[in-house]
Amino acid sequence: MSKIKDITNFLETLAPLSLQESYDNAGLIVGNPQTDVTGILVTLDSTETIVEEALSKGCNLIVAHHPIVFKGLKKLNGKNYVERTVMQAIKNDVAIYATHTNLDHVVGGVNFMIAERLGLQNVHILAPKNDVLMKLVIFIPVENTQNVLDALYNAGVGQIGNYDHCSFQVRGTGSFRPNQNANPHIGTVNTDEAVIENRIEVIFPAYLENQVMAALRNAHPYEEVAHYLTLLQNQHQEVGAGAVGNLPEALSVHDFLAYLKQNMNLNVIRHTALVKDTIQKIAVCGGAGSFLLNDAVRAEADVFITADFKYHEFFDADGRIIICDIGHYESEVFTKELLQRYLSKKFPNFATILSETITNPVNYYV
Ligand SMILES: [Zn+2]
C-alpha cells in the first residue's frame, strides 16, 4: 500500500517544491502524509465538485495543478469556495496536493506537455533560471576519488544537459595536523601531515543540496570534509519558465491557427496581427505568460502561445511576434494527462483517474 507521502515524494522528484515561485503554495495542502492512498484523482483545479468526484470514484487524494489555498486561511466558516472546498476535503478525509509553478519550471512539465500536443521538436526551457545551481569543491585522497565521485553522481551531481558524470579535477597537496581529539583517516595526532589529494569541482541543482551533502559525508574518508559550496549565478538550462521548440515543418499562418485550435481543443484564439506568413518556431507558456513576451521575441519565435494577456499587453507584440492567447484553462488542461501518465507508470497498483469535471470558470457564448 502506498502512502500519500510516497506519491508526493515522487511528484517532488519530478518538480521539486523549491522551484515554485515565492507567491505560490504548491505541496500537500490538506491531508496526512501517512494516510494510505485508495486512488488518485488528477485535476487542474480543486473545487467542491472535484472533492465530490474524488469521493464518488474512491479516491482519497486529489493531485491538482492549481493550489486551492494561496494565502493563509484565518477562519474556516465556508464563506467562499476556498473555505468550503478545504472543509469538505477534511470532513471526508480527502487529501489535496498541488504541483504548480514548480511543475511549470521543469523539463517534462506543463509547457513540455503543450509542446508535445503541438508536435514541437528540439524543445527547451524558454527563460532558464539563475540562482538554482550550486558548485561543490572538495578535496579527496587520490585513492578515494572514484568512490566519492560515484556517490556524488548517484546523488544527482554532475548532470549538464545530455551529459552526466561531469566533473573537473586537479591534483595537489593537502596539509593538516590532527589535534588530540581527532580520529584521523590518515596521519598521526599532533603531527603535520601532507597528502596528495584531488581537488574536485562539480555542479548540481540547489534543491539536491541535502542529499548531495549527505552522500559526500558518507563516502568521504575524512573526519572533517573540507569543501566549498557556492550558489552559482549561471542559468540552469533545465529549470525555468516557458518552453520553445520547432514544428517539424513550417505551416502557413492560417494553417497554423487551425492546427493550434484543433490540437489544443480550443473554442477561440485571441491573437495579435498576423505579422508572419509562415510559422515554425513556437514559444509556449501555460497559464498567465505575458511576462515572457520578450523572452519569446529574443528566442525568435514566430508565435507565443499563452493566456491571460491584457488588452494593453497585446500592443507589446509590436509587429515582432504573434501572441496567441488560448485561455488559461485551455492552455493547462492537458496537465491532467501529464500527471496521470507519470503517476500511473510509477504507481500501477492503484488507479490514477482523470477528473471529468470541467473546472473552467470562463464560459464562451458563441
Ligand atoms: Zn494556471
Residues whose N, C-alpha, C, O or C-beta is under 5 A from the ligand:
A	BS01	ZN	G287 E332
